[in-house]
Amino acid sequence: MLITSEGEVVGTIGGGGMERLLVREALKVLKENKPKILHFTMGIEPKEGAIPVDSKCGGEVKIYMDIVKPDPRLVILGSGLIAQATARYAIECDFHVIIIDDAKSATQDNFPNMTVINSSYPNSLKKVEILSSDYIAILHGETGFELSGLRHVVKAGPAFIGLLGSSNKAREHKKQLKEEGYNPSNVDRIIGPIGLDIDAETPEEIGVSIVAQLIKIKRG
């Protein structure tokens, strides 16, 4: 049986009170991010640590709960040389990559085996629902483009928001977003400049620094 972080259920272990309790416990396991073994007793005297279930079936059930994580999604806003390098390394590190840009460089040839959305920006942002588990990399450079992207993603509160450019630019963007009324705690999660500090200079080196940072965050 599969239980999502929203409490949706696919499949069954037989229904009844035990299954309802299992959903409740599964949400705790997802929040704690650790597998767990649950011990249920079905209408008999519960042993220590067991969860009693109102049932006339009798007997005991042990259930192993594990966490299934899909490949993380990296949503890149921009399609220039740094975006291309970042996307290549991210794919090799098992990220599912989505490219959003309206430039001529946003092509399937430049981003093979990736999802490319090249249509009128910023309306094209609406084509991707930002999830809380997503990683966002804004690798464009133009102020208007960046702010449109930030306005779209900060509302969703993804796992990571990184911005290419100087710390001063990031600070000014955060200030403007807060003045516009966006959630300050979400805005403060914007990281700029994006990437680990390895004195990177070329697009490839910057791409390495960005993906290294994503891996560091993904691994906790």
ZAZAVO-590647 format. One line per field, with one value per atom (N, C-alpha, C): residue in one letter; x, y, z; residue number from 1. Coordinates in steps of 0.2 Angstrom, whole numbers, plus 2048, in hexadecimal, padded with zeros to 3 digits. Each point is the difference from the previous one (the first is absolute). Layout:
# ZAZAVO-590647
r	c(a|...)
east	c(X|...)
north	c(Y|...)
up	c(Z|...)
k	c(NUM|...)
END
This chain:
# ZAZAVO-590647
r	c(m|m|m|l|l|l|i|i|i|t|t|t|s|s|s|e|e|e|g|g|g|e|e|e|v|v|v|v|v|v|g|g|g|t|t|t|i|i|i|g|g|g|g|g|g|g|g|g|g|g|g|m|m|m|e|e|e|r|r|r|l|l|l|l|l|l|v|v|v|r|r|r|e|e|e|a|a|a|l|l|l|k|k|k|v|v|v|l|l|l|k|k|k|e|e|e|n|n|n|k|k|k|p|p|p|k|k|k|i|i|i|l|l|l|h|h|h|f|f|f|t|t|t|m|m|m|g|g|g|i|i|i|e|e|e|p|p|p|k|k|k|e|e|e|g|g|g|a|a|a|i|i|i|p|p|p|v|v|v|d|d|d|s|s|s|k|k|k|c|c|c|g|g|g|g|g|g|e|e|e|v|v|v|k|k|k|i|i|i|y|y|y|m|m|m|d|d|d|i|i|i|v|v|v|k|k|k|p|p|p|d|d|d|p|p|p|r|r|r|l|l|l|v|v|v|i|i|i|l|l|l|g|g|g|s|s|s|g|g|g|l|l|l|i|i|i|a|a|a|q|q|q|a|a|a|t|t|t|a|a|a|r|r|r|y|y|y|a|a|a|i|i|i|e|e|e|c|c|c|d|d|d|f|f|f|h|h|h|v|v|v|i|i|i|i|i|i|i|i|i|d|d|d|d|d|d|a|a|a|k|k|k|s|s|s|a|a|a|t|t|t|q|q|q|d|d|d|n|n|n|f|f|f|p|p|p|n|n|n|m|m|m|t|t|t|v|v|v|i|i|i|n|n|n|s|s|s|s|s|s|y|y|y|p|p|p|n|n|n|s|s|s|l|l|l|k|k|k|k|k|k|v|v|v|e|e|e|i|i|i|l|l|l|s|s|s|s|s|s|d|d|d|y|y|y|i|i|i|a|a|a|i|i|i|l|l|l|h|h|h|g|g|g|e|e|e|t|t|t|g|g|g|f|f|f|e|e|e|l|l|l|s|s|s|g|g|g|l|l|l|r|r|r|h|h|h|v|v|v|v|v|v|k|k|k|a|a|a|g|g|g|p|p|p|a|a|a|f|f|f|i|i|i|g|g|g|l|l|l|l|l|l|g|g|g|s|s|s|s|s|s|n|n|n|k|k|k|a|a|a|r|r|r|e|e|e|h|h|h|k|k|k|k|k|k|q|q|q|l|l|l|k|k|k|e|e|e|e|e|e|g|g|g|y|y|y|n|n|n|p|p|p|s|s|s|n|n|n|v|v|v|d|d|d|r|r|r|i|i|i|i|i|i|g|g|g|p|p|p|i|i|i|g|g|g|l|l|l|d|d|d|i|i|i|d|d|d|a|a|a|e|e|e|t|t|t|p|p|p|e|e|e|e|e|e|i|i|i|g|g|g|v|v|v|s|s|s|i|i|i|v|v|v|a|a|a|q|q|q|l|l|l|i|i|i|k|k|k|i|i|i|k|k|k|r|r|r|g|g|g)
east	c(804|7FC|804|7FF|804|7FC|803|7FD|804|7FD|803|801|804|800|7FA|7FB|7FA|7FB|802|7FB|7FC|801|7FD|803|7FB|802|7FF|805|7FF|801|7FC|800|7FD|801|7FD|803|800|802|7FA|7FA|7FA|7FB|801|7FB|800|7FA|7FF|804|7FF|803|808|803|807|803|7FC|802|800|7FB|7FF|806|801|806|806|801|806|801|7FB|801|802|7FD|803|807|802|807|805|7FD|804|802|7FC|801|805|801|805|807|800|806|802|7FC|802|803|7FD|803|806|801|807|805|7FE|804|805|7FC|804|7FB|802|7FC|7FE|7FB|7FE|7FC|800|7FC|7FA|7FA|7FB|7FD|7FE|7FD|7F9|7FB|7F9|7FD|7FC|7FC|7F9|7FD|7F9|7FB|7FE|7FB|803|806|803|804|802|804|807|801|806|806|805|807|803|805|803|802|7FE|802|7FB|7FB|7FC|7FA|7FD|7FA|7FA|7FB|7FA|7FB|7FD|7FB|7FA|7FA|7FA|7FD|802|7FE|7FF|7FC|7FE|805|804|804|805|803|805|806|806|806|804|806|804|803|801|803|806|805|806|800|801|801|806|804|806|7FE|802|7FE|807|800|806|7FE|805|7FF|803|7FB|802|801|805|802|801|7FC|802|806|803|805|7FE|804|7FE|800|7FC|7FF|804|804|803|7FD|7FD|7FD|804|803|805|7FC|801|7FD|806|800|805|803|804|802|807|803|807|805|807|805|801|7FE|801|7FA|7FA|7FA|801|804|801|805|805|805|7FD|7FC|7FD|7FB|7FC|7FB|804|805|804|802|803|803|7FA|7FB|7FA|7FD|7FF|7FE|804|806|805|800|7FD|7FF|7F9|7FC|7FA|7FA|801|7FB|7FC|7F9|7FC|800|802|801|7FA|7FE|7FB|803|800|802|7FB|800|7FB|803|7FF|803|7FC|801|7FD|805|806|806|801|804|801|805|803|805|7FC|7F9|7FC|7FE|804|7FE|801|7FD|801|808|803|807|804|7FF|804|7FF|7FA|7FE|7FD|804|7FD|7FE|7FB|7FD|7FD|7FF|7FD|7F9|7FC|7FA|801|7FF|801|7FA|7FF|7FA|802|7FF|802|7FA|7FD|7FA|800|7FB|800|801|805|802|7FD|7FD|800|7FA|7FC|7FA|802|806|802|801|801|801|7FA|7FA|7FA|800|804|800|803|804|803|7FE|7FD|7FE|806|802|806|7FE|804|7FF|804|7FE|804|807|801|806|804|7FE|804|806|805|806|7FF|801|7FF|807|802|806|7FE|801|7FE|807|801|807|7FF|7FD|7FF|804|7FF|804|7FC|7FA|7FC|7FB|800|7FC|7F9|7FD|7F9|7FE|804|800|800|805|802|7FA|7FE|7FA|7FA|7FE|7FA|801|806|801|7FF|804|7FF|7F9|7FC|7FA|7FC|801|7FC|803|806|802|800|801|800|7F9|7FB|7F9|800|803|800|804|805|805|804|803|804|806|803|806|806|801|805|7FF|802|800|806|804|806|800|804|800|807|801|806|802|806|802|803|800|804|7FB|803|7FC|7FC|803|7FC|7FA|800|7FA|7FB|802|7FB|7FD|804|7FE|7FA|802|7FB|7F9|801|7FA|7FC|803|7FD|7FC|803|7FD|7FA|800|7FB|7FA|801|7FB|7FC|804|7FD|7FC|802|7FC|7FA|800|7FA|7FB|802|7FC|801|805|801|803|7FE|802|807|802|807|804|7FD|804|802|7FB|802|805|7FF|805|807|801|806|804|7FC|803|804|7FF|803|808|804|807|803|804|804|806|806|800|7FF|7FD|7FF|807|801|806|805|804|805|806|803|805|807|801|806|804|7FF|803|7FF|7FA|7FE|800|802|800|7FC|802|7FD|7F8|7FC|7FA|800|804|801|802|804|802|7FA|7FD|7FA|7FB|7FF|7FB|802|806|802|7FF|801|7FF|7F9|7FB|7F9|7FE|802|7FD|803|806|803|7FC|7FE|7FC|7F9|7FD|7FA|800|806|801|801|804|801|7F9|7FC|7F9|7FC|800|7FC|802|807|802|7FF|7FE|7FF|806)
north	c(7FA|806|806|805|806|806|804|805|807|805|806|805|805|805|804|7FF|804|7FB|7FA|7FB|7FC|801|7FC|7F9|7FB|7F9|7FC|7FC|7FC|7F9|7FB|7F9|800|7FA|7FF|7FA|7FF|7FB|7FC|802|7FD|804|807|804|800|803|800|805|7FF|804|800|7FA|800|805|800|803|808|802|807|802|7FC|801|801|7FB|800|806|803|807|805|800|805|7FF|7FA|7FF|801|7FF|801|807|805|807|802|7FD|801|7FD|7FB|7FD|804|803|804|807|802|806|7FF|7FA|7FF|7FE|7FD|7FE|7FA|7FC|7F9|7FB|7FA|7FA|7FD|7FC|7FE|7FA|7FC|7FA|801|7FF|800|7FA|7FF|7FA|801|7FD|800|7FA|801|7FA|801|7FA|800|7FD|804|7FE|7FC|800|7FC|805|7FD|804|803|806|803|7FF|7FE|800|807|801|806|803|806|803|7FF|7FB|7FE|805|801|804|7FC|801|7FC|802|7FB|801|7FD|804|7FD|7FB|7FA|7FB|7F9|7FC|7F9|7FB|802|7FC|7FB|804|7FC|800|7FF|800|807|7FF|806|801|807|801|805|7FE|805|803|806|804|804|7FF|804|805|807|806|803|800|803|807|804|806|7FF|802|7FF|807|802|807|800|804|800|804|800|804|807|804|807|804|805|805|806|802|806|804|806|804|806|801|805|805|807|805|803|800|802|7FA|802|7FB|801|805|802|7FB|801|7FC|7FD|804|7FE|7FB|801|7FC|7F9|801|7F9|7FC|803|7FC|7FD|804|7FE|7FA|801|7FB|7F9|800|7FA|7FC|804|7FD|7FD|804|7FE|7FA|7FF|7FA|7FA|801|7FA|7FF|804|7FF|7FE|7FE|7FD|806|806|805|7FF|801|801|808|802|807|803|805|804|807|802|806|805|806|805|806|802|806|801|807|801|802|7FF|801|7FB|802|7FB|7FA|801|7FB|7FB|801|7FB|7FB|7FB|7FB|7F9|7FB|7F9|7FE|803|7FE|802|806|803|7FC|7FD|7FD|7F9|7FB|7FA|7FC|7FC|7FC|804|806|805|803|802|804|807|802|807|804|805|804|807|801|806|803|805|803|807|804|807|800|804|800|807|801|7FB|7FB|801|7FB|7F9|7FE|7F9|7FE|804|7FD|7FC|802|7FD|7F9|7FE|7F9|7FB|803|7FB|802|7FB|800|7FF|805|800|7FC|7FA|7FC|802|7FE|801|7FD|7FA|7FD|802|805|802|804|800|805|805|806|805|804|800|804|806|806|805|803|7FE|801|804|806|804|806|805|806|806|800|806|801|806|802|7FE|802|7FF|7F8|7FD|7F8|7FD|802|7FD|801|807|801|7FD|7FF|7FC|7F9|7FD|7F9|7FF|805|800|801|804|801|7FA|7FC|7FA|7FA|800|7FA|801|806|801|7FF|800|7FF|7F8|7FC|7F9|7FD|804|7FE|7F9|800|7FA|7FF|7FA|7FE|804|804|804|805|806|805|804|7FF|803|805|805|806|801|800|802|807|802|807|802|806|802|800|800|800|807|805|807|7FF|7FD|7FF|7FC|7FB|7FB|804|804|804|805|804|804|7FD|7FA|7FC|7FE|7FE|7FE|806|806|806|802|7FF|802|7FB|7FA|7FB|801|801|801|807|805|806|7FF|7FB|7FE|7FB|7FE|7FD|7F8|7FE|7F8|7FE|7FA|7FD|801|804|801|7FA|7FB|7F9|7FD|800|7FD|804|806|805|7FF|7FF|800|7F9|7FB|7FA|801|805|801|801|7FC|7FF|804|805|803|803|7FF|7FC|7F8|7FD|7F9|7FD|7FA|7FC|800|7FB|800|804|803|805|7FC|7FF|7FC|804|807|805|7FE|7FD|7FE|806|7FF|806|7FE|7FA|7FE|7FE|7FF|7FE|7F9|7FC|7F9|7FF|805|800|802|805|803|7FA|7FD|7FA|7FB|7FE|7FC|802|807|802|800|801|801|7F9|7FB|7F9|7FD|802|7FE|802|807|802|7FD|7FE|7FC|7FA|7FC|7FA|800|806|801|801|803|802|7F9|7FD|7FA|7FA|800|7FB|802|806|803|803)
up	c(800|800|800|7FC|7FF|803|805|803|7FE|7FE|7FE|806|7FF|805|802|7FB|801|803|801|803|7FB|7FA|7FA|800|7FF|801|7F9|7FE|7FA|803|7FE|803|807|803|806|803|807|804|803|7FE|802|803|801|802|808|802|807|804|807|805|7FF|7FF|7FF|7FA|7FB|7FA|802|803|802|805|804|805|7FC|7FB|7FC|7FC|7FD|7FD|804|806|805|802|801|802|7FA|7FA|7FA|7FF|802|7FF|805|806|805|7FD|7FD|7FD|7FB|7FB|7FB|803|805|803|804|803|803|7FB|7FA|7FB|802|804|802|7FF|7FE|7FF|807|801|806|800|805|800|806|7FD|805|802|806|803|802|7FD|801|803|805|803|7FE|7FE|7FE|805|804|805|806|801|805|805|805|805|7FD|7FF|7FC|805|7FC|803|801|803|801|7F9|7FF|7FA|7FA|801|7FA|800|7FA|7FF|800|805|800|7FB|7FD|7FB|802|7FF|802|7FB|801|7FB|803|7FD|803|7FC|7FC|7FC|804|805|804|7FD|804|7FD|800|7FD|7FF|7F9|7FF|7F9|801|7FC|800|7F9|800|7F9|800|7FB|7FE|7FC|802|7FC|7FE|7FA|7FD|7FC|7FE|7FD|7F9|7FB|7F9|7FD|7FE|7FD|7F9|7FC|7F9|7FF|7FA|7FE|801|803|802|7F9|800|7FA|801|7FB|7FF|7FB|802|7FB|7FF|7FA|7FE|7FC|802|7FD|7FC|7F9|7FC|7FC|7FB|7FB|7FD|803|7FE|801|800|800|807|805|807|802|7FD|801|7FC|7FA|7FD|804|802|804|806|804|806|7FF|7FA|7FF|7FE|7FC|7FE|807|804|806|805|800|804|7FE|7F9|7FD|802|800|802|807|804|807|802|7FB|801|802|7FE|800|7FA|801|7FA|7FF|7FA|7FE|7FC|802|7FC|7FF|7F9|7FE|7FE|803|7FE|7FE|7F9|7FD|7FA|7FD|7FA|7FB|802|7FB|7FB|7FB|7FA|803|805|803|803|802|803|7FB|7FE|7FB|803|7FD|802|7FE|7FB|7FF|805|803|805|807|801|806|7FE|7FE|7FE|807|7FF|805|806|7FE|806|7FD|805|7FE|7FE|7FA|7FE|7FF|803|7FF|7FE|7F9|7FD|7FD|804|7FD|804|7FF|802|808|802|807|803|805|806|800|7FB|800|800|7FD|800|807|805|807|802|7FE|802|7FE|7FB|7FE|804|805|805|807|803|807|805|803|805|806|801|806|806|806|805|800|7FC|800|7FA|7FC|7FA|802|7FB|801|7FA|802|7FB|7FF|7F9|7FF|7FB|802|7FB|7FD|7FA|7FD|7F9|801|7FA|800|805|800|7FF|7FD|7FF|806|803|806|7FF|7FB|7FF|800|7FC|7FF|807|804|807|804|801|804|7FF|7F9|7FE|803|7FF|802|808|803|808|802|7FD|803|7FF|7FB|7FE|805|802|804|807|803|807|803|7FC|803|802|7FC|801|805|802|805|7FE|7FB|7FE|804|7FF|805|7FF|7FA|7FF|7FB|801|7FB|7FF|7FB|7FF|7FA|801|7FB|7FE|7F9|7FD|801|802|800|807|802|806|806|806|806|800|7FE|800|7FC|7FA|7FC|804|803|804|805|804|805|7FE|7FA|7FD|7FE|7FD|7FE|806|805|806|803|800|803|7FC|7F9|7FC|801|800|801|807|805|807|7FF|7FD|7FF|7FC|7FC|7FC|804|806|804|800|7FD|800|807|802|806|802|805|801|801|804|801|7FA|7FB|7F9|7FC|801|7FC|803|806|803|7FF|7FD|7FE|7F9|7FD|7F9|802|7FC|801|7FA|801|7FB|802|7FD|7FA|800|7FC|800|7FE|803|7FF|806|801|805|7FE|805|7FE|7FF|7F9|7FE|7FB|801|7FB|7F9|7FE|7F9|7FC|7FA|7FB|7F9|7FD|7FA|801|7FB|801|803|7FD|803|807|802|807|805|7FD|804|800|7FB|800|805|801|805|807|801|807|801|7FB|802|801|7FC|801|807|802|806|806|7FF|805|801|7FA|800|804|7FE|803|808|802|807|804|7FD|803|7FF|7FB|7FF|805|802|805|807|801|807|803)
k	c(1|1|1|2|2|2|3|3|3|4|4|4|5|5|5|6|6|6|7|7|7|8|8|8|9|9|9|10|10|10|11|11|11|12|12|12|13|13|13|14|14|14|15|15|15|16|16|16|17|17|17|18|18|18|19|19|19|20|20|20|21|21|21|22|22|22|23|23|23|24|24|24|25|25|25|26|26|26|27|27|27|28|28|28|29|29|29|30|30|30|31|31|31|32|32|32|33|33|33|34|34|34|35|35|35|36|36|36|37|37|37|38|38|38|39|39|39|40|40|40|41|41|41|42|42|42|43|43|43|44|44|44|45|45|45|46|46|46|47|47|47|48|48|48|49|49|49|50|50|50|51|51|51|52|52|52|53|53|53|54|54|54|55|55|55|56|56|56|57|57|57|58|58|58|59|59|59|60|60|60|61|61|61|62|62|62|63|63|63|64|64|64|65|65|65|66|66|66|67|67|67|68|68|68|69|69|69|70|70|70|71|71|71|72|72|72|73|73|73|74|74|74|75|75|75|76|76|76|77|77|77|78|78|78|79|79|79|80|80|80|81|81|81|82|82|82|83|83|83|84|84|84|85|85|85|86|86|86|87|87|87|88|88|88|89|89|89|90|90|90|91|91|91|92|92|92|93|93|93|94|94|94|95|95|95|96|96|96|97|97|97|98|98|98|99|99|99|100|100|100|101|101|101|102|102|102|103|103|103|104|104|104|105|105|105|106|106|106|107|107|107|108|108|108|109|109|109|110|110|110|111|111|111|112|112|112|113|113|113|114|114|114|115|115|115|116|116|116|117|117|117|118|118|118|119|119|119|120|120|120|121|121|121|122|122|122|123|123|123|124|124|124|125|125|125|126|126|126|127|127|127|128|128|128|129|129|129|130|130|130|131|131|131|132|132|132|133|133|133|134|134|134|135|135|135|136|136|136|137|137|137|138|138|138|139|139|139|140|140|140|141|141|141|142|142|142|143|143|143|144|144|144|145|145|145|146|146|146|147|147|147|148|148|148|149|149|149|150|150|150|151|151|151|152|152|152|153|153|153|154|154|154|155|155|155|156|156|156|157|157|157|158|158|158|159|159|159|160|160|160|161|161|161|162|162|162|163|163|163|164|164|164|165|165|165|166|166|166|167|167|167|168|168|168|169|169|169|170|170|170|171|171|171|172|172|172|173|173|173|174|174|174|175|175|175|176|176|176|177|177|177|178|178|178|179|179|179|180|180|180|181|181|181|182|182|182|183|183|183|184|184|184|185|185|185|186|186|186|187|187|187|188|188|188|189|189|189|190|190|190|191|191|191|192|192|192|193|193|193|194|194|194|195|195|195|196|196|196|197|197|197|198|198|198|199|199|199|200|200|200|201|201|201|202|202|202|203|203|203|204|204|204|205|205|205|206|206|206|207|207|207|208|208|208|209|209|209|210|210|210|211|211|211|212|212|212|213|213|213|214|214|214|215|215|215|216|216|216|217|217|217|218|218|218|219|219|219|220|220|220)
END
